[in-house]
Amino acid sequence: MITSQLENYLSGNLYDNTANYYDYDNRDIIKDDLEFYVEYANKTKGTILELASGTGRVSLYMAEQTKRQLECIELSEKMVNRFKLKLQTTHQHLQNKINIKIGDMADFNFGQKFEFIMIPWRALQYLPEQELAKKCLNCVYRHLENNGVFVFDIFKPRKYDENWLGQESISYDVEAEGKRIIRSTVNHYADTTKKKIQYKSRYKIIEGGRETMIEDLLTYKYYDHKEIVEIVQSLGFRIIAEYGYYDKREIKDGDEMIFVCSK
Ligand SMILES: C[S@@+](CC[C@H](N)C(=O)[O-])C[C@H]1O[C@@H](n2cnc3c(N)ncnc32)[C@H](O)[C@@H]1O
């Protein structure tokens, strides 16, 4: 077990330094989930709710494919600014389909219910305490119609030991707009009792022969399968399907834990 103080989770988890680079990610994992969410949304009707919508990666695709209205909630002003910029430039035709609210996914009230609610790309784990995740899931429960569907995904925990600590892995290396952008993760801290990890999300940007580096420290709460199932069920949800990846492989065979829930 590694122990030390968790630090400064909030600004890191809101991408205070790196929001402008979020959308350069070209990995399969952030494309593979899009059709999965559309498929489940298509089993429902009415306005869709996305929590922690970021720069609109999923919402924009969803609005395009389903032609439905979306309500989005996101706490990071910087991510919301990116999202709004896309609605004003590349996605103008979706402006009247999407409403974005700055707010906390653990404490929100839309005063309406939804047939489809989603928390894509591990965002629930950005709430660094289990109690906050429960508050969030409770809000989801209150906002879900009786015939509604709720989908979220979290990652499957790995072994967080001395070998894990300090490791740097390149996530992607892309060229865009005259810049080379190399994104890596640097494992920073693990508390295997509280089940939290931190890594630095690092961007090296090379432009005109000059290199700059920016980072955010991301803090994740992680859950094993039994734990998250107990939490979800204790709040009244029924798990109607669970998968290990967006291609619907069995949960034991994938790195993700994707849950499709009803009331
Ligand atoms: C991994 S990103 C996912 C963004 C988007 N859903 C996607 O799939 O691309 C996690 C998002 O959670 C947001 N976030 C972190 N804590 C939050 C909170 N308490 N309430 C709402 N959003 C939050 C971050 O700002 C970030 O945009």
The ligand as an ORCA input file, in Angstrom:
! r2SCAN-3c Opt
* xyz 0 1
  C     -13.276     12.163    -18.694
  S     -14.111     13.688    -18.866
  C     -15.544     13.111    -19.750
  C     -16.163     14.198    -20.585
  C     -17.216     13.698    -21.557
  N     -18.314     13.050    -20.860
  C     -16.615     12.721    -22.549
  O     -17.005     11.561    -22.505
  O     -15.782     13.126    -23.359
  C     -14.759     13.983    -17.241
  C     -15.524     15.268    -17.128
  O     -16.078     15.366    -15.805
  C     -16.105     16.743    -15.447
  N     -16.342     16.823    -14.000
  C     -15.469     16.547    -13.000
  N     -16.084     16.681    -11.800
  C     -17.372     17.055    -12.071
  C     -18.510     17.317    -11.255
  N     -18.432     17.225     -9.917
  N     -19.678     17.635    -11.854
  C     -19.767     17.742    -13.205
  N     -18.718     17.509    -14.036
  C     -17.540     17.157    -13.472
  C     -14.759     17.235    -15.937
  O     -14.676     18.630    -15.999
  C     -14.690     16.540    -17.307
  O     -15.251     17.340    -18.286
*
